[in-house]
Amino acid sequence: MANKKYDVFVIGGGSAGQAVANLCANEGLKVAITEKREYGGTCPLRGCDPKKALLASTEVLELATDMKGKGVLNIPELSWKQMQKFKKSFTKPIPSGSIESLHNAGITTYDGEATFIDENTLSVGDEIIEASKIVIATGLRPIELPIEGAKFMKTSDNFLSLMKLPKSMVFVGGGYIGMEFAQIAVRCGVKVTVIHSHKQPLNGFDPDLVAKLTEYSKELGIKFILDAKVNSVEKGKKKYKVNYLENGVEKHLKTKMVFNTAGRVPNINGLDIEKGNVTLGEKGIAVNDYLQNTTNNGVYACGDVSDHGLPLTSMTGPEANIVIANILKGNKEKINTPVIPSVVYTLPNIASVGYSEEEAKNRFKNIIVKQNLAENWFNARRINAPVYAYKILINERTNVIVGAHIVGPHAGETINLFSMAIRNKMTIDAVKNVVFTYPSWGYDLNRML
């Protein structure tokens, strides 16, 4: 049987892969794509979107709880079954809709894992495929923890598809995923424990603001075991036993369910990238400024699997555009990483953009740190918000904003305004000259500065 030949073959049917495939097809190239799971990818099916759909009900509960006695008489009761049904209304149409859209664009779709045979040849099931250009867009997967009993641990995929919540859960890892899911679960009545290997959860976010979020999470009922290392997980008759080391002392706890939320790594298992002469960097597929692999110039990487940029960010569109431009024009456009905001969708949100306080002090001679609590500001008092604080960093010489960190209601939205300000090198005065609606969360920028 003759090999199938394409101008572009995309590995990964998520947002990044589909974006590249569609753009290439629009330019008249012969394109194919493969996906070993459902078409749609992590964000629409197993990440951002379903998570926020589940979060919506807990947002109602949070607001009602904060407002009890201030006009609200009764606290609503959450139904996990109904929450899951609502979530599925978003996720269920994605796979078939994705395939239909790809076919309408003239793109051939495959189902299965792609494996390199040589630099420009792949196998997908029984098919042998040759492509002038190969785009790897396989995203990330949960890291495999090297501990005994790791097979008993569930992942974020499992949490988002749970039909029934257990009475207790342990999250091993206090990053984005662990903290977000821990808060959703505890608000649904689950006894939650987070075990984290550092002194604070959410590494990389401002430690002062993380401390406030952690304390509030404790008030919700989440137990934190910090600066600890999980050694093993044992399966009992009714519960799992989690063995961990804390302050040099061996300890354990029992729980109905254990989740591995310790982080994510490039999803390249099974690709056999060595056979394709594809190099792996520190964070993913090694790429140059053109998002082209550093050793195989016929391979590009796009999205979270790339060694470029930050995961869990909105870089899919820009990266897809760079890849297609360079496939068509022969490496004419370099990737320019913009200012990228990050947000953890706990309640309250914690959000960040630009330099951290430590980074700013190392980079600039003099830094102005504007830091305060804002629970007594009108916007917070209006909804009786228990947590609202900020830290804004300014280069004293230029008066330009270089970093912003917020914990509070809608911080994930407010941070976008600071992202625009930092991207455009705006000074404090320039931001204050912008007229914001009052009383809105955006208006609070004036007070923060």
C-alpha positions, 0 to 999 in steps of 0.5 A: 500500500502506497504511503499517504502524502501531505504538505502538512501533517498535524499531530494533535487535534486540540486548539493549537493543532486545529488552528494550524490545520485550518490556516494551512488548508485555507492557503490551499495546502494538502493537510491532515491531522491526527488525534489519539483521544477526542478531537477538541483538546485539553482546554475545551474538553478536559481543562479550562472550559469544563473547569469554569463551567463547574466553577460557575455554581460555586461562584453563586454559592460564594456570593450568597454565603458572603451576602448572608444577612445582608439581603440574602436569607438562604444559602443555595445547595449545590448539586454535583450531578446538575453541575456535571450535566451543565458542564457536559452541555459545553463539552459533548458537542466539541469532538463531533463539531471539531471533526465536521469543521475540519472536514468542511475545510478539506482536512483529512482526519485520522484517529490514533497516535502518531509515531516517527519512523524517520524525519518526515515519515510517521505511522498512525495505526496501519497507515504510513504517512509522509509530510513535507512539514510536520506540526507537533501540537500534542499539549501537556499531560499529567506528570507521572510521579515516581512513587509506589502506588502512583497507579492508584492516583487519579488525574484532573481528567478524572476529577472533571468527569466524576459522576459522584463526589467522594466524602474525602479527597487528597490533592498531591500538588498545590499548583493551579489545578490542585488549588482550583479543584480543591476549592470546588470540591470543598464547597461541594462538601468534600473533606479536602487535603492539599499536600504540597512540596513547597512552603506555599502553594502556587509557586510563582505567584506573589507570596504575600497574596498567596498567603492570604488566599491560603488562609482563606482556603483554610477557612473554607475547610481545606487542610494544607500539608506544606513542605512535604513529600508523598512517598507512596499510596496504598489501597485499602479495603475502603480508603487509600492510605497516603504516606508522606514525609513532613519535617523529617517525620513519616506520616500518613492519612486516609482518604477516599480518593487521591489526585495527582495534581503535581504538574504537567509535562509535554505529551510526547509519549509514543511519538518516538521523537528520536527517530524523527531527529526531533530534540526536546528542550527543558520544557517541551519540543525545542524550537527556535524563534520561528517555532521550528525544531532545532534539529529537524527543520521540517518539524514545528511545535505549537501550543503547550508542547513547545519549549517556548512561552508559558503553558496554560496561556492564550498563545494558541492563536499567535503561535498558530499564525507564526507556524503557518507564516513560516511554513508558507514563507520559509521562516520569515516571522519570529515569535514575539512573546507578549506580556502574558497574564496568569490567573488561578480561578480559585475564589477569590481569583489570584492573578499576576502579570509582568515582573514579580517583586523579586524579579523587578528589584533585580532588574531595576535600580529602584522599584516603588511597591504599592501594596495594600489590603482593599477589603474596605473599598466599596467594590469589596464591601458591596459584595462583602468580599472577604479577601481583596489585596494587591501589589503593584510594581513601578520603575521609579525612574520612569514611573512605568508599571512593570508588574501587577499582582491581585487577589480578590473578586474578578482579579482574572478580569482586572489583571487584563487592564494591567496587562494592557498597561504593561504591554504599552509601557504606560506610566501611572499618570497615563493609566490615571488619565483613562476614564473608567466606569464607576463603581467598577472593578476596573475603576479600582486601578486608580486607587491601586496606583 
